[in-house]
Amino acid sequence: MSINYIPAILILIKYQLPFKEEWSTYMQNYKELGLYPYPQGRKELISRINQYGLQTGIYEYIKTPTSFTSTAFTLSWWHVIYRIPRRW
């Protein structure tokens, strides 16, 4: 009795998530608010970060029996450091 082994071929498929580049660009813009002040403020940046993050799948929708929420970008107290004006 012989056992035939089929060699396993591992294929790594590298794919790009849609809108990931846009999401990372808006995240970088948020971190550089002190270098290049954004005229519309951070509210528009945060809404775009959330929009592209949800479309990419970085953030997700959570459905519970009583509500519908998402794991969106949240502000932290230390994000104030991004708004300090810098000259370099």
ZADO-1210 file (C-alpha; in nm, 4 decimals, padded with zeros to 6 digits):
<atoms>
<atom x="00.0000" y="00.0000" z="00.0000" code="MET" pos="1"/>
<atom x="00.1495" y="00.3260" z="-00.1076" code="SER" pos="2"/>
<atom x="00.0474" y="00.6744" z="-00.0219" code="ILE" pos="3"/>
<atom x="00.0789" y="00.9345" z="-00.2929" code="ASN" pos="4"/>
<atom x="00.1810" y="01.2743" z="-00.1714" code="TYR" pos="5"/>
<atom x="00.0845" y="01.5789" z="-00.3704" code="ILE" pos="6"/>
<atom x="00.3386" y="01.8534" z="-00.3175" code="PRO" pos="7"/>
<atom x="00.1760" y="02.1538" z="-00.1608" code="ALA" pos="8"/>
<atom x="00.2200" y="02.4705" z="-00.3578" code="ILE" pos="9"/>
<atom x="00.1822" y="02.7830" z="-00.1566" code="LEU" pos="10"/>
<atom x="00.0718" y="03.0783" z="-00.3592" code="ILE" pos="11"/>
<atom x="00.0880" y="03.4166" z="-00.1990" code="LEU" pos="12"/>
<atom x="-00.1513" y="03.6454" z="-00.3734" code="ILE" pos="13"/>
<atom x="-00.0837" y="04.0030" z="-00.2917" code="LYS" pos="14"/>
<atom x="-00.3831" y="04.2181" z="-00.3538" code="TYR" pos="15"/>
<atom x="-00.4508" y="04.5775" z="-00.2853" code="GLN" pos="16"/>
<atom x="-00.7565" y="04.6794" z="-00.0955" code="LEU" pos="17"/>
<atom x="-00.9660" y="04.9394" z="-00.2744" code="PRO" pos="18"/>
<atom x="-00.9324" y="05.2916" z="-00.1303" code="PHE" pos="19"/>
<atom x="-00.6429" y="05.1917" z="00.1006" code="LYS" pos="20"/>
<atom x="-00.4132" y="05.4436" z="-00.0645" code="GLU" pos="21"/>
<atom x="-00.6667" y="05.7228" z="-00.0128" code="GLU" pos="22"/>
<atom x="-00.7174" y="05.6219" z="00.3502" code="TRP" pos="23"/>
<atom x="-00.3441" y="05.6225" z="00.4212" code="SER" pos="24"/>
<atom x="-00.3074" y="05.9607" z="00.2484" code="THR" pos="25"/>
<atom x="-00.5752" y="06.1174" z="00.4684" code="TYR" pos="26"/>
<atom x="-00.4180" y="05.9602" z="00.7779" code="MET" pos="27"/>
<atom x="-00.0844" y="06.1140" z="00.6825" code="GLN" pos="28"/>
<atom x="-00.2526" y="06.4516" z="00.6237" code="ASN" pos="29"/>
<atom x="-00.4094" y="06.4267" z="00.9679" code="TYR" pos="30"/>
<atom x="-00.0677" y="06.3638" z="01.1227" code="LYS" pos="31"/>
<atom x="00.0809" y="06.6625" z="00.9365" code="GLU" pos="32"/>
<atom x="-00.1788" y="06.9194" z="01.0414" code="LEU" pos="33"/>
<atom x="00.0945" y="07.1222" z="01.2131" code="GLY" pos="34"/>
<atom x="00.3079" y="07.1312" z="00.8983" code="LEU" pos="35"/>
<atom x="00.0327" y="07.2147" z="00.6525" code="TYR" pos="36"/>
<atom x="-00.2748" y="07.3596" z="00.8211" code="PRO" pos="37"/>
<atom x="-00.5866" y="07.2220" z="00.6579" code="TYR" pos="38"/>
<atom x="-00.8251" y="07.5124" z="00.5874" code="PRO" pos="39"/>
<atom x="-01.1470" y="07.3139" z="00.6433" code="GLN" pos="40"/>
<atom x="-01.0209" y="07.1792" z="00.9752" code="GLY" pos="41"/>
<atom x="-00.9964" y="06.8290" z="01.1054" code="ARG" pos="42"/>
<atom x="-01.3675" y="06.7463" z="01.0912" code="LYS" pos="43"/>
<atom x="-01.3575" y="06.6982" z="00.7150" code="GLU" pos="44"/>
<atom x="-01.0349" y="06.4985" z="00.7394" code="LEU" pos="45"/>
<atom x="-01.1838" y="06.2701" z="01.0029" code="ILE" pos="46"/>
<atom x="-01.4989" y="06.2157" z="00.7980" code="SER" pos="47"/>
<atom x="-01.2884" y="06.1200" z="00.4953" code="ARG" pos="48"/>
<atom x="-01.0703" y="05.8905" z="00.7068" code="ILE" pos="49"/>
<atom x="-01.3866" y="05.7176" z="00.8284" code="ASN" pos="50"/>
<atom x="-01.5384" y="05.7020" z="00.4806" code="GLN" pos="51"/>
<atom x="-01.2365" y="05.5431" z="00.3130" code="TYR" pos="52"/>
<atom x="-01.1622" y="05.3255" z="00.6165" code="GLY" pos="53"/>
<atom x="-01.5101" y="05.1752" z="00.6005" code="LEU" pos="54"/>
<atom x="-01.4882" y="05.1234" z="00.2241" code="GLN" pos="55"/>
<atom x="-01.1484" y="04.9562" z="00.2586" code="THR" pos="56"/>
<atom x="-01.2521" y="04.7333" z="00.5449" code="GLY" pos="57"/>
<atom x="-01.0131" y="04.8790" z="00.8011" code="ILE" pos="58"/>
<atom x="-01.3127" y="04.9875" z="01.0059" code="TYR" pos="59"/>
<atom x="-01.6224" y="04.7731" z="01.0128" code="GLU" pos="60"/>
<atom x="-01.9914" y="04.7936" z="01.0828" code="TYR" pos="61"/>
<atom x="-02.1194" y="04.6189" z="01.3919" code="ILE" pos="62"/>
<atom x="-02.4829" y="04.5171" z="01.3981" code="LYS" pos="63"/>
<atom x="-02.6396" y="04.4345" z="01.7296" code="THR" pos="64"/>
<atom x="-03.0046" y="04.3459" z="01.7923" code="PRO" pos="65"/>
<atom x="-03.0783" y="04.6981" z="01.9142" code="THR" pos="66"/>
<atom x="-02.8320" y="04.9222" z="01.7307" code="SER" pos="67"/>
<atom x="-02.5967" y="04.9668" z="01.4395" code="PHE" pos="68"/>
<atom x="-02.2488" y="05.1106" z="01.5008" code="THR" pos="69"/>
<atom x="-01.9086" y="05.1155" z="01.3382" code="SER" pos="70"/>
<atom x="-01.5509" y="05.0901" z="01.4585" code="THR" pos="71"/>
<atom x="-01.4480" y="05.4227" z="01.3133" code="ALA" pos="72"/>
<atom x="-01.1506" y="05.6496" z="01.3700" code="PHE" pos="73"/>
<atom x="-01.1627" y="05.8004" z="01.7165" code="THR" pos="74"/>
<atom x="-00.9786" y="06.0974" z="01.8538" code="LEU" pos="75"/>
<atom x="-00.7395" y="06.0488" z="02.1428" code="SER" pos="76"/>
<atom x="-00.6215" y="06.3133" z="02.3855" code="TRP" pos="77"/>
<atom x="-00.2637" y="06.2921" z="02.2561" code="TRP" pos="78"/>
<atom x="-00.3654" y="06.3815" z="01.8972" code="HIS" pos="79"/>
<atom x="-00.3181" y="06.7442" z="02.0022" code="VAL" pos="80"/>
<atom x="00.0498" y="06.6986" z="01.9196" code="ILE" pos="81"/>
<atom x="-00.0387" y="06.6741" z="01.5499" code="TYR" pos="82"/>
<atom x="-00.1826" y="07.0278" z="01.5524" code="ARG" pos="83"/>
<atom x="00.1233" y="07.2045" z="01.6928" code="ILE" pos="84"/>
<atom x="00.2585" y="07.4391" z="01.4220" code="PRO" pos="85"/>
<atom x="00.5968" y="07.3194" z="01.2968" code="ARG" pos="86"/>
<atom x="00.8376" y="07.4743" z="01.0517" code="ARG" pos="87"/>
<atom x="01.0465" y="07.1791" z="00.9362" code="TRP" pos="88"/>
</atoms>
